[in-house]
Amino acid sequence: EPDPGGVLMSTLTAAVDLNPVPASVPVARHLVLDLLGAWRAPHDAGDAALLVTELVANVVDHVAGEASFTLELTLSERWLRISVSDGSALCPVVREFEAGAPRGRGMRLAAGIADRWGVEDHADGKRVWFELAASDRSLGAAAPGDGRGGRSIEEETA
């Protein structure tokens, strides 16, 4: 079905296996940004990059030394789904915010920024995923990459 710009919508997918090492964090972030640009995805690229950085950092922190993990992206209609699958059954936790804690904010960010997110069993481990709805630029929402995710300033400061 064509979108308002006359482009036929289809489902686009990508998957890449990465090692659970610190260098995989920026690699994953750049892959997501590059794919969203190539796909001309109408989603907030800044939010997607931030959330994939957090998911991959969690794998590096908690699964380091184990087998590779898989980063998957699916763009279908207005939804972008990004997931990270690994061989660990250890599930992420949304923690209470602690001002002095150097880490532990990743899943709180996912819960606050993503339109939907979750964890599901996958092979011998789990898949952590989040979904972002397309930014609706016609309503004055955020432009891709500004990190606001289409939220108004009032919502961000409330």
Secondary structure by P-SEA (a helix, b strand, c coil): ccccccbbbbbbbbbbbbcccccaaaaaaaaaaaaaaaaccccaaaaaaaaaaaaaaaaaaccccccbbbbbbbbcccbbbbbcccccccccccccccccccccaaaaaaaaccccccccccccbbbbbccccccccccccccccccccccccccccc
